[in-house]
Amino acid sequence: MDFTEVPVSDQGKGKKKKNKKTKKQKVSEEGEARGDDIDTKDGVKMERTEPVTVFPPTFSVSEIKNKQRRHLMFMKLKQDKRKQKIMLKKKKKKEREALGDKAPPKEVPKTIENQRVYDETTVDPDDEEVKFDEETDEFAAYFNRLTNPKVLITTSDRPRGRTVRFCEQLATVIPNAHVYYRRGLALKRIIPQCIARDFTYLMVINEDRKMPNGLVLCHLPDGPTAHFKVSSVRLRKEIKRRGKDPTAHPEVILNNFSTRLGHSIGRLFAALFPQDPHFVGRQVATFHNQRDFIFFRFHRYIFKNEKKVGIRELGPRFTLKLRSLQKGTFDSKFGEYEWVLKRHEMDSCRRKFQL
Amino acid sequence: MSVMDAWLGAETGLLKGVSVSRKQAVNFSSSSCLDRAQEVRALSWAGPGETELLVGSADGLVRTFSAEKGTFTSSRRCGEPHEGCFSGLHALGSALVTCTEKGAVRVWKEHSDVPVTEVRAGEHVHRMRQSPVAPHRVATGGKETPVKIWDLENPDKPMFTAKNLRDTWLDLRQPHWVRDMAFIPGTDRLVSCTGYHQVHVYDPSSPQRRPVLEAVFGEYPLTALSLPVDGHTVAVANTQGQMALLDLRKGLVCGVLKGASGSVRALQCHMTLPLIASCGLDRHLRIHSLQDRKLQHKVYLKSRLNCLLFSSNDPNAEAKPVKVKEEEEEEDEVWDKMESVHEDRGAHEEDCVHEDRGAHEEDCVHEDRGAHEEDCVHEDRGAHEEDCVHEDDCVHEDRGMHKEEKVQYTKGKNKRKTDSKTGQKKTKKQKN
């Protein structure tokens, strides 16, 4: 048969993407490709070659019309690849063992956390200016043990069940916290009354569509106001294998607040809890910052021996994301902001974080 | 010390001098321990030459700082702390004009503790500014206190009092909160910005006491204002860190300067070059170029910054390397040697030497090259090469990093676009 006479357009009908690349190849390759059926060759990806050079007969799995057979061939292809990968790994491992001490160090995979851009505002523990700044800022009274924290927890107007339960559970987690019903009062009027009654924190949980979604944390005498976005709230009954309700003053763990802004926020959280934790109660509240999201967890721990700890999660669990930090008490319209979240800032650099 | 490009006052009581071309920031303090009561509230030049600074702090003292010597030379008591912090401080020949937040504008003669003239400028004065043309004219304005222009030689009545805007369509009185103002050079007019995100232009020579032009920017109070050299634009900034250039002929926004993440407390344009410096609560000094509105320099200074003074140095010029005389002599010898040996290709030899690091014996020349490298290699964040370090802190520059990252990411985006386009083209042709 005279294969060269068959026009190219004939073959061009059913084929999809690879056609432009494979057109020239197909013309010369017809004989092999035509009578080809599924089980002859393995799926080898098409190569871009010039018409002059000789190339191996290529065949792609995507050209088989029959769905079941195509699936089978694809599965085979995948298994082959997997086998090759395992073989390569074993080989590497052998080489590493053979070399012993001289083996090159194990490569650490790149993650966004370890590729994080160095932030120039990272606090150096020895820096005097920053130390002075922190010693004399709005939290100085708390850290010098002059005041005890007293927290007022309230919600936005007309809260639904979930938010109310969240507030109650928060009040058990934070010692010396009182929950008050909002009743449509203006925050700017509540604040002077709180100051008169010696409250040190005002916590307002904002609700949207029956779910808590925002948190305004205002340090009272004249302190900064932080506005967070709350997500992923899990109440006590939704936590699996949880322990009994918290009883004592917890210890506080603040992880990964490294920049200057992170320090301010970390101190804001630390000043919520009393300075003397009851170690007997073995309860700990953790604020873990990762990629600008702050995860709150509350656990009870027990040391089985020196190296092993058992933990049980109690209490609610939620994540926070800082939206703005405002100097002074709550005044969203006329207050001065120390930091405001800009919406598309992460788009330009995914490895740069603020906290 | 006249090398410093910008002087900043911080909330912790420090006076900071920043040299952008050398990437250094130096802290100056009048006492060995820091004190919040010395929070710097007002900064101004003490005279026409930029050699001395007047630093007004929250405890009511005005200190004079000598830029040449690098120390505080004298201090004066100009008011009690309970009267409010300084909202304006200017030099009037050899005398001082100060203004407190409670509205007392006072003129202090040298070496006297009692003010010569005192003017009551309202209940709350947020800012007082001096006219660059006529130094005895000052403008004041504050919350519910309209803009007033005073002539200090006739302090009984203000020369010009602005009238509040007309009542709204509901016949309600419009609230009034002047936060900053500036005299437009060349004309008699005055620009002011308010806490209700308005910018007003007043013309005292016209019979109209209401603003001649009103422009609006953003939704947050405008905190600072500055006039660039060209005269028909004004730069404003608000409490959320948004900075913009407004055109004064029509009142429209020309462009926005991006970068600040916190409230901007002070803005100043450079005297001759199209540059603008800003500082604020986010603890950074930023210098933008006015022509392309791009960020040129960003310096992290660890405390919240209250006020700013731009010197007339060119921050983009390469810094002259500061050297001790002996080194210069040694250098000269080395250069002389080189020239004498290679007369024809003298220029080429020098170039080769610049690239060739660490070669030959030139220790002193290495220092010289070190300074040049600092200026040239802007991208290198790790450039800790300092010529003569007698300060406490050294500040890392961030500019280069920003540029690199932007370049990387835009390249990536372009690549992906072209690929998809070619893919689409291919399929289209086949269908035809």
Chai-1 contact restraints between the chains, C-beta under 6 A:
chainA,res_idxA,chainB,res_idxB,connection_type,confidence,min_distance_angstrom,max_distance_angstrom,comment,restraint_id
A,N19,B,Q430,contact,1.0,0.0,6.0,A-B,restraint_1
A,K20,B,K426,contact,1.0,0.0,6.0,A-B,restraint_2
A,E120,B,Y300,contact,1.0,0.0,6.0,A-B,restraint_3
A,E120,B,H396,contact,1.0,0.0,6.0,A-B,restraint_4
A,E120,B,D398,contact,1.0,0.0,6.0,A-B,restraint_5
A,T121,B,Y300,contact,1.0,0.0,6.0,A-B,restraint_6
A,E129,B,K302,contact,1.0,0.0,6.0,A-B,restraint_7
A,V130,B,K302,contact,1.0,0.0,6.0,A-B,restraint_8
A,F132,B,T12,contact,1.0,0.0,6.0,A-B,restraint_9
A,F132,B,L34,contact,1.0,0.0,6.0,A-B,restraint_10
A,D133,B,T12,contact,1.0,0.0,6.0,A-B,restraint_11
A,D133,B,S303,contact,1.0,0.0,6.0,A-B,restraint_12
A,T136,B,R36,contact,1.0,0.0,6.0,A-B,restraint_13
A,F334,B,P221,contact,1.0,0.0,6.0,A-B,restraint_14
A,E336,B,T239,contact,1.0,0.0,6.0,A-B,restraint_15
A,E336,B,S263,contact,1.0,0.0,6.0,A-B,restraint_16
A,Y337,B,T239,contact,1.0,0.0,6.0,A-B,restraint_17
A,Y337,B,Q240,contact,1.0,0.0,6.0,A-B,restraint_18
A,Y337,B,G262,contact,1.0,0.0,6.0,A-B,restraint_19
A,Y337,B,S263,contact,1.0,0.0,6.0,A-B,restraint_20
A,E338,B,G262,contact,1.0,0.0,6.0,A-B,restraint_21
A,E338,B,L281,contact,1.0,0.0,6.0,A-B,restraint_22
A,W339,B,S261,contact,1.0,0.0,6.0,A-B,restraint_23
A,W339,B,G262,contact,1.0,0.0,6.0,A-B,restraint_24
A,V340,B,Q240,contact,1.0,0.0,6.0,A-B,restraint_25
A,C349,B,E405,contact,1.0,0.0,6.0,A-B,restraint_26
